[in-house]
Amino acid sequence: MHSNPVIETLLRHASVRKFRDRMPDEEMIATVVRAGQQAPFAMQLGSVILQRGGGFAWGAPLNFIICADAHRIRLIARQRGWDIETCDLSLLLFAIQDAAYMAQNMVVAAESLGLGTCYIGSAPMLAPKIVAECHLPPKVFPLVMLVMGYPAESPPPRPRYPLSFTLFEERYPSFSQEQLDEAMRVMDEGYLAQDYYKADGLKLPVPEDREDRYTFDDYSWTEHISRKMQWAKSPEKLLEHLRACGFELGVGTPRWER
């Protein structure tokens, strides 16, 4: 593979869950967010709420709430004599893309400056609370939280699927049993070698009608992620939270009033 400082930063990435008691300065914060703004976008449908001072996950001094934001574009369109007729589903998909690109640029920028980061994916399930606390207007949905600060640990990069299980030429393949076994082996052996789940006792429970046959000697990523896939069996709670943010999916012309 080719290598340069940008590639090296990307390949070294690992989420940080221990932070030093030191606040990044204003210039560093501005640099990270400005780099986030420079991500590719459809309509700049991403915005950021910054919270600081601690009390965030793993003792991080900064918490960024990256939002899928279709509010500002309406203000601009109305200045031009237009209203938004695009359906909420289309607006939300574009806004999620813009916000996700922005968030990842922020991670890369932060890590290039010596900061540590960790995404907190529960933001959508906390949407009503975030709306109230941060005074989010209609059509702004908290997509993900990103805690950030100076790291107090240096975890190794976590395993990833083999490239052959990710990059497909021209068409999506039918996987052989050997390809599936190899992808699972790479993930599981990689996490076991790092004692990732054992070190922090991270083991999800199984339903009462299912026997748990795993110990921390063989419990690894593929079993863990399979157990996670039992969550959120109904979309109703998430749809309720989207409605709380002003997004009505499955309807035509969007409503902007709250």
C-alpha atoms as one frame of an Amber mdcrd trajectory, in Angstrom:
protein
   0.000   0.000   0.000   1.011   3.608  -0.528   1.715   5.652   2.572   1.834
   9.303   3.572   0.990  11.200   6.774  -2.746  11.318   5.969  -2.925   7.580
   5.239  -0.943   6.830   8.391  -3.349   8.903  10.496  -6.329   7.071   9.022
  -4.831   3.605   9.518  -3.810   4.352  13.109  -7.349   5.258  14.120  -8.711
   3.721  17.300 -11.485   5.010  19.551 -10.218   6.503  22.814 -12.051   5.850
  26.077  -9.659   7.450  28.555  -8.935  11.180  28.463  -6.553  13.516  30.239
  -7.846  16.379  32.370  -6.832  19.014  29.828  -9.048  21.194  27.638  -8.109
  21.729  23.969  -7.709  25.418  23.205 -10.040  27.516  21.071  -7.795  27.406
  18.015  -7.718  23.619  18.075 -11.503  23.387  18.401 -11.992  25.843  15.530
  -9.514  23.929  13.372 -11.307  20.625  13.927 -14.748  22.047  13.105 -13.459
  24.005  10.113 -11.928  20.792   8.750 -15.309  19.166   9.282 -16.973  21.886
   7.232 -14.644  21.191   4.336 -15.987  17.653   3.894 -17.873  16.948   0.656
 -21.552  17.842   0.925 -24.830  17.882  -0.954 -26.312  21.037   0.626 -24.266
  21.644   3.811 -26.952  19.846   5.815 -24.689  19.189   8.771 -24.240  21.361
  11.868 -22.521  20.972  15.234 -23.479  21.666  18.835 -20.415  21.934  21.097
 -20.644  21.063  24.773 -17.624  21.471  27.007 -16.536  21.166  30.591 -16.626
  17.446  31.236 -19.248  15.032  32.466 -19.244  13.341  29.080 -18.510   9.742
  28.177 -15.164   8.459  29.505 -14.322  11.810  31.051 -13.836  13.620  27.755
 -13.684  17.417  28.084 -15.539  18.056  24.804 -18.708  16.648  23.319 -19.767
  17.526  19.775 -23.330  16.714  18.698 -23.270  16.423  14.929 -26.725  17.079
  13.524 -28.521  16.315  10.290 -29.758  19.853   9.724 -32.396  20.803   7.140
 -33.413  23.946   9.034 -30.857  26.424   7.667 -31.485  25.542   4.022 -35.147
  26.464   4.474 -34.157  29.866   5.816 -31.952  30.421   2.776 -34.601  29.169
   0.325 -37.207  31.478   1.845 -34.866  34.427   1.347 -34.992  33.505  -2.349
 -38.795  33.253  -2.354 -38.971  29.454  -2.236 -40.362  26.998   0.260 -39.132
  23.433   0.727 -41.271  20.908  -1.143 -38.790  18.006  -1.019 -40.123  15.152
   1.115 -38.637  14.605   4.556 -37.212  11.197   3.657 -35.086  12.695   0.884
 -34.075  15.641   3.080 -33.080  13.322   5.907 -31.000  11.013   3.699 -29.016
  13.923   2.264 -28.637  15.484   5.710 -27.357  12.212   7.192 -24.770  11.981
   4.434 -23.586  15.563   4.952 -23.424  15.218   8.735 -21.575  11.890   8.554
 -18.942  13.247   6.179 -18.488  16.240   8.461 -18.113  14.088  11.559 -15.472
  11.900   9.988 -13.446  14.886   8.791 -13.513  16.127  12.377 -12.163  12.803
  13.641  -9.291  12.780  11.142  -8.428  16.417  11.868  -8.513  15.881  15.627
  -6.313  12.802  15.509  -3.811  14.564  13.245  -3.485  17.209  16.006  -2.854
  14.633  18.731  -6.388  14.498  20.116  -8.393  11.345  20.781 -11.994  10.770
  19.745 -14.855   8.364  20.172 -18.245   8.313  18.489 -21.323   7.843  20.710
 -23.990   6.304  18.510 -26.898   6.672  20.934 -27.673  10.281  19.933 -30.770
   9.359  17.845 -32.278   7.552  20.818 -31.669  10.619  23.001 -33.178  13.011
  20.452 -36.056  14.433  22.572 -33.638  15.182  25.442 -31.111  16.798  23.083
 -33.859  18.831  21.369 -34.941  20.234  24.741 -31.455  20.875  26.120 -29.970
  22.363  22.953 -33.107  24.130  21.649 -32.982  22.388  18.280 -35.454  23.846
  15.763 -37.609  21.633  13.514 -35.735  19.552  10.914 -32.566  19.218  13.008
 -31.846  15.652  14.105 -28.919  14.684  16.381 -27.145  12.037  14.318 -24.121
  11.181  16.452 -22.125  12.491  19.397 -18.349  12.765  19.232 -16.356  13.060
  22.452 -12.883  14.498  22.128  -9.854  15.464  24.164  -6.245  14.616  24.875
  -5.953  10.821  25.129  -4.818   9.089  28.313  -4.372   5.793  26.493  -3.036
   4.605  23.145  -5.184   1.669  22.018  -4.184  -0.279  18.911  -6.226  -0.047
  15.725  -9.099  -2.518  15.794  -9.444  -5.276  13.200 -11.341  -4.772   9.969
 -12.741  -7.193   7.399 -10.300  -8.365   4.750 -10.341  -6.050   1.738 -11.711
  -8.924  -0.357 -14.798  -8.958   1.894 -15.329  -5.215   1.381 -14.201  -4.235
  -2.121 -16.171  -5.828  -4.973 -15.411  -5.409  -8.650 -18.418  -4.434 -10.802
 -21.010  -6.482  -8.891 -21.850  -7.715  -5.423 -20.627 -11.306  -5.022 -22.107
 -14.488  -3.639 -19.787 -15.306  -0.757 -18.321 -18.779  -0.439 -18.189 -20.478
   2.932 -14.414 -20.058   2.858 -14.700 -16.274   2.374 -17.199 -15.981   5.222
 -15.050 -18.127   7.513 -11.951 -16.082   6.716 -13.690 -12.753   7.374 -15.013
 -14.027  10.709 -11.614 -15.445  11.642  -9.832 -12.150  10.951 -12.286 -10.202
  13.099 -12.508 -12.667  15.974  -8.830 -13.521  16.258  -7.910  -9.851  16.012
 -10.169  -8.826  18.884  -9.191 -11.845  20.993  -5.505 -10.999  20.540  -6.212
  -7.554  21.999  -8.351  -8.905  24.887 -10.852  -6.275  23.814 -13.968  -7.779
  25.403 -12.248  -9.597  28.259 -10.351  -6.547  29.530 -13.524  -4.572  30.256
 -15.962  -7.443  30.776 -17.925  -6.529  27.655 -20.260  -9.449  27.106 -23.868
  -9.005  26.072 -26.446 -11.328  27.645 -28.465 -13.843  25.650 -32.245 -14.393
  25.924 -33.409 -16.727  28.652 -34.341 -19.401  26.120 -30.844 -19.458  24.598
 -27.773 -21.043  26.158 -24.673 -18.868  26.393 -21.883 -21.181  25.242 -19.164
 -18.520  25.180 -16.535 -17.480  27.709 -14.128 -14.577  27.353 -11.671 -17.041
  25.839 -13.767 -17.308  22.675 -16.318 -14.474  22.903 -15.347 -11.998  20.215
 -16.597  -9.558  17.611 -18.840 -11.744  15.448 -20.752 -13.087  18.458 -20.914
  -9.644  20.079 -22.214  -7.903  16.961 -24.720 -10.704  16.328 -26.131 -10.176
  19.815 -26.331  -6.435  19.166 -28.441  -7.184  16.106 -31.226  -8.303  18.453
 -31.807  -4.719  19.584 -34.327  -2.210  18.217 -36.717  -4.778  16.764 -39.364
  -2.125  16.166 -38.781   1.186  14.360 -41.487   2.970  16.338 -39.263   4.580
  18.975 -36.847   5.924  16.389 -39.696   7.182  14.211 -41.140   8.897  17.293
 -37.808  10.622  17.887 -37.598  11.706  14.256 -41.089  13.181  14.564 -39.930
  15.031  17.686 -37.305  16.641  15.447 -39.867  17.605  12.824 -39.219  14.798
  10.308 -42.371  13.036   9.074 -41.333  10.040   7.000 -43.742   8.426   4.582
 -45.608  11.646   3.774 -45.338  14.112   0.918 -44.681  17.807   1.333 -42.968
  18.302   4.703 -44.469  20.187   7.612 -42.191  22.728   9.281 -44.313  23.811
  12.215 -43.739  22.384  15.645
